Amino acid sequence: MIKLCLIGYGKMGQKIHQLSAEKSCEVVSIIDPGKAGYASEISLKTLNGADVAIDFSQPSAVLNNLENLIKLKQTTVVGTTGWDKDLKRISQAAQAADMGFLYGANFSVGMNLFSRLVASAVEIFDRFEEYDLLAWEKHHAQKADSPSGTAIELANLILEKSSRKNKVVWDRLERRPHADEFHFASLRGGKIPGSHSLAFDSEADTIELSHVVRSRDTFAFGALQAAKWISDKKGVYSFQDMIQDILC
């Protein structure tokens, strides 16, 4: 049984708690300064002997949380997005602390398998100049960041795999896109858990690849799987590293 500390007890934290027993995990601590009845700060006492801390808090809080967890050398899984600019610094600090650290923009196993399909598709269509590339993502009205962390990861993957696209444009275009760039649009509204799509379009036809989330259960199960996987490891890993290890 893997003992967990949940940092942030919003919808994702609650869903992880609800499903934890199904993945042979036990929640022994909850830290959320915004909710009455739970610990308000990260310390050895409030971690309560957890094997793994899982952070699904807020972009405004995640860096401070991670810095405190690294000081305590606490094995950590972080699913909060909006801190990608600090990824190198935090990863180096976690590596130096000789702890287990796993991060990801999207903890859906399906989404991470989808990204592998995207990589292959980009390489294939890259050879056919009649096809242009565009992408979009949709999320609920309460999502704190835009574009999504997953969209940023997908955009970076597209740029890595394409020889024709060198730049992604996130903002509204008031001109024609240049041949070496592609537009990645973001839409916020309603209760949409998450949707990411990519299209290859020509004058004759369109091919679309999409991943659509039906339930937050997919993220919770992915986070629990990640916690079990990282619990006996040291070093810095992405969620894709875990997927690769399982596939091998």
NORNOR-V94366 format. One record per backbone hydrogen bond with DSSP energy under -1.0 kcal/mol. CO is the residue of the C=O (numbers start at 1). NH is the residue of the N-H. Records with the same first field share a line. If there is no record, write none. Layout:
CO=NH / NH
//
This chain:
2=26
3=51 / 52
4=28 / 29
5=54
6=31
7=56
10=14
11=15
12=16
13=17
14=18
15=19
16=20
19=22
20=23 / 25
21=24
24=2
26=4
29=6
30=39
31=8
32=35
35=38
39=32
43=47
47=50
52=5
53=77
54=7
55=79 / 80
58=61 / 62
61=65
62=66
63=67
64=68
65=69
66=70
67=71
68=72
69=74
70=73
75=53
76=102
77=55
78=104
83=86
84=87
86=90
87=91
88=92
89=93
90=94
91=95
92=96
93=97
94=99
95=98
99=235
100=76
101=237
102=78
103=239
108=112
109=113
110=114
111=115
113=117
114=118
115=119
116=120
117=121
118=122
119=123
120=124
121=125
122=126
124=127
125=128
128=131
132=201
134=199
135=185
136=197
137=187
138=195
139=189
140=143
148=152
149=153
150=154
151=155
152=156
153=157
154=158
155=159
156=160
157=161
158=162
167=182
169=184
178=181
180=166 / 167
182=169
183=135
185=137
187=139
190=141
192=140
194=213
195=138
196=211
197=136
198=209
199=134
200=207
201=132
205=202
207=200
209=198
211=196
215=218
216=220
217=221
218=222
219=223
220=224
221=225
222=226
223=227
224=228
225=229
226=230
227=231
230=233
235=101
237=103
238=242
239=243
240=244
241=245
242=246
243=247
244=248
//
